[in-house]
Amino acid sequence: MANLPSTDAAVLLQDFSFSFGPDAPIILDHVNLSIPRGSTTLLIGANGAGKSTILRLLAGKTLTKDFIRVLGKHPFFETNKGITYLGTEWAHNPIVRRDVPVSRLLKTLGAERHPERCSRLLDIMDVNVNWHMHQVSDGQRRRVQIVLGLMEPWEILLLDEVTVDLDVLVRKDLIDFLKEETQVRGATVIYATHIFDGLGGWPTHVVHMAEGKIDIVREIEGAGGFPELEEMRAAARAATGVNRYEDKSALLRVVERWLREDYKHRTRTSQKTDAEGRLMTRWAMLSENMKEYGDKYYNYWN
């Protein structure tokens, strides 16, 4: 493995590509990304854009020898206790669905080392230490995961859609806490999500992924500006007739436009044509597949 140059960035990828094998499809394609320490970054993209893959690579969960560094180290080959990754798979693990009280999980993971931090997280996430994991809802189980995951102070936090099960108030208190962590401790957060309510003033950076590539990186208050966001703000001011804008709505509309463009492009490139050169509908493509692969077992399409 080649030595990577030192950097002050929290995350650095240079000409980074990834697939699960020489004959497997390319998931990340010549990605270049630098994220500064102390930032809050939204990672945006349609399903299948590569967001989860890049977060797992940054967490050191997947082998790669390409050009990647997190907190100055290669995340797979060099141990780094400063990285915390929270993904959706934890809540579906059968081990955390057993008859285990939350208090035991907290003790096992060393809550006594950080009593004040643990107490605050329990309040923020509204977790009862007397809950038994086999009796709680998916949303409550997710809240327990977040308390356990954030209890130990971290330098960089990688979040992959873990707030999807949270109610509005708990989610708001959590993202406020994460913002405070970056401002007070200089920690870094990268947050992949499809839910943008309440995030208008939260990120310092927005990164857009499409089809395994990073094509847009915006710094909210950076010198280069965020022209798409300013366009939406101006439209909001014009619509209301006053010199103000709803920041949350503006960011949501920018993201919506990006994702709609991704969807249209993906649809154009994935659709097949019929014998006359016309684009086939999804139902027609399904029918064709079932004709080819299903008729030897079923007779639904005759």
N, C-alpha and C positions, 0 to 999 in steps of 0.2 A: 504494500500500500504506500503510495507516494505521500510525503509529508505535506500538509497544507500550510500555507502562510498564516501567520498570526493575524487576528482581526479583532476589532472592538465590537463588531456586530454581534447581536445575540444569535442570529441565524445567517448563514452564508451558503448559498448554492451557486456553483458556477458551471455552466454548460452541463447540467446534471440531467441524465436520462435514466430510466428505470423500466424494467419488465421482469416478469417472473421466470424468465428462461430465454434462451437464444431463439426459440421458435414461437414464443408467446408475444401477444400484442404489446406495443409500446404504451405504457401507462403515463409516464412523464417524459417529455420530449425536449431536451436541451433547455432546461429551466435555469434561469438566472434570477436570484433573489437575495436581497440583503435587508434584514430587519434590525433596526437599532435597539439597543438595550433600553429598558424603561418605557417601551411603546405598548400600545394596545392595538392589535391588528385584526381586522375582520378579513377572513378568508372566504371568498364568495365564488360560487360556481354552480352550475346545474349538476344533478346527479350524474356520477360517472366522469366528472371533470378531472378527478385526481386529488381532491382535497384530503380525503381520509388516508390515501396512500402517502401523501407528502407528510402528514402529521405523524403517521406511524414510523416513517423513516427518520424524522427529526427526533422521535422518542427512542430511536435505537432498537426498534422491535423487528426490523427487517434488514437483512444483510445487503450491503451495497459497498462497492469500492470507489464509487464516483465521488466527485468533488463536493463534499458536504461537511459543514462544521456547525456545531451548536455550542455556544458558550466557549468557543475556542478549541473544541475537541471533536473528533469524529464520534458521533453518537453510538455507533455499533461497536467499534473497536476499543474505545476508551471509556472507562467508567466515569459517569458524571451524575452525582447525587442531586444536582440542582435542577434536573428536568422532571416535571410531573406531567403525565399524560392521563386524561380522562376521556374514555370513549363509551359508546353505548353498550358494548358487549358485557360489561361488568354486571349490570342489573339482571341479565339473563343467565348468569352462571348459576347452576343448580346448588353450588355450595352456599351462596348468599340467599338462598330461598329455604334454607333449613330452619329449624326451631332454635335460632341463636338470638339472644338479646343484643340490642345495640350496645349496651354497656360493656358486654364482653368483647365485641369487636373493637371498641374504643380502647379498652385496656390492652388488648393484644397488640394494637398498633402504636402503643406508647402515648396515650393521651396525657399521662401525667407529666410528660416532658414539656408540654405546652398548654398548661391548664387555662390560662386566660384566652389564648387563641382558640382552643377547643370550645370553651364556653361561649365565646362570641359566635363561632360558626354554628353551634347548636341553636343559638337564638336566631341567627340570620336564616338558616334553613328550616327552622321550626321543627326540629327533630326531638322526639321524646326518647330518652335513653332506655326506657322500659319497653319500647316496642320490641316485638319478636319478628324476625325477618320473614318468617313464613306466613305471617298474618297481615303484613302491610301491603299497600297498593304499589303499583309500579312507580307512581310519582313519589311516594314516601321512600321507596327503596332507592330511587335516584338521589333524593336529598341526603340519605345516609351515605351513599357513595361519595358525594361531593364533600361532605364533612370529613370523611376519612381521608380523601385525597388531598384536601387543602390544609389538613391539620399540621403537617410538617411544612415549615416555610420553604418556598421554592424560588428559584431564580428565573425559570421560564416555565410557563404553564401552557399546555397544548390541549385545547378543548375541542372535541369532535361531537357536536350536536347533543351535548349532555343536558342542555336546558330544555329540551323539547317536552319533557314530562312535567315541567314546573308550572305552577300557577303564576299569575302576573306579579303579585306582590313579592313572592319569594325570588323570582327571577330578577326583579328590579333591585332588591336588596343585595343579591349576589353580584350583579354586574357593577353596582356601586362599590362593593367591597373590593372587587378585582381592580377597579380603577384606582382606588386608594392604595392598593398594594404597589402599583406601578409608580405612583406619585411619591409615596413615603419610603418605600424600600428599594425603588429602582428596578423592580421585577418587570418581566416581560410576559405579555399574554398574546397568544395567537388563537383566535376563536373562529371555528368553522360553523356556520349556522345558516338556516333558511328563514329564521324568524328575526325581523329587523325592528319590530315595535320597541320603542324606548331606547334605541341605539344611536339616534341621530347625533348626539353629542358625546358618545362614548369613545369611538376609535380615534387614534392618531393617524392610522394608516388603513387603507383599503386595498386589498389585492384580489384581482379577478382572474380566475382560472377557466380555461375552456379547452376541452379535448387534450388534456395533458400538458398544456402550455400556460404560462403566465403572460397575459397580453396587456394587462393594465395594472399599474401600481400608482396609487395616489396618496399623497401626504396631505391631510386635511388642512393644516396650516403651513404647509411648506412653500418654498419659494416658487416652485413650479405650478402651484395652485391645483385646484380640482375643478376644471372647467365644466364638467358634467353637473356637478353639484351646484355650482354658481348659476348655471342655466336653469335648473329646477327652482332655485331660490328666487331668481328673477321672475320666472313664470308665476310663482306663488304670490309675489308682490304685485304683479300686474293683475292677477285675478282678484285679489282682495282690495286693490286700490289704496293700500296703505304700505308704508315702508317697513314691512316686517315679513317674516316667513316662518313656517313651521319646519324646523330643522329636521325633525324625525321623518316627516313626510317627504321632504326633499331627498334624503338619502334613500328612502324606500323606493321612490320613483326611479332614481338612477339605477339601483340594483335591479329593479323590475325590467327596465329597458334592456340592460345588459343580458339578463337571463332570457328574455324573449328573443333577442337576436341569436343567442346560443341555440335556443330551441329551434328556431327557423333554419339555422345553418345545419344543425344535426338532422333535421327532418329532410332537408334537400339532399344531403349526402347519403342518407341511409335508405331513402325510398327507392324501390325498383320501378322499372317501366314494364308495361305490358307489350304484347306483340306489335302494337301500333305506335309504340313510343310514348304513350301517356303514362304519367305518374300513377302508380297503383295506390289505392287507399290501404290503411293498416289492416282493415278487415279483409280486403282482397289478398294481401300478402299472407295473412293468417290462414285464409282458406286454401291458398296455394300450398303452404307448408303442410297443412293437414292432409291435403290430397296426396302429397309426396310421401309423408312419413306415417300418416295415421290410418289410411284406408286398409292396410293389411291387417290392422287390429280391430278397427271400428268401421261402421258403415254409415256414419252420421251425414256424410256430405253427398250422398246419392239420392 
